[in-house]
């Protein structure tokens, strides 16, 4: 079962699977409500959670803590 966005914590790492893409992200800071600035640990690019989920949540959607 995926974590809810409001359970994410700054400084923690997570594995996000959505619509066939797998990303390892680190939460950098909370922007507002349930939007966060995240760092993609594979490409070192910065995104927001809303950018990653802008096309919706697919059937394979999963969000879990990554150690």
Buried (B, 14 or more C-beta within 10 A) or exposed (E): EBBEBEEBEEEEBBBBBBEEEEBBBBBBEBEEEBBBBBBBBEEEEEBBBEEBBEEEEEEEEBBEEEE
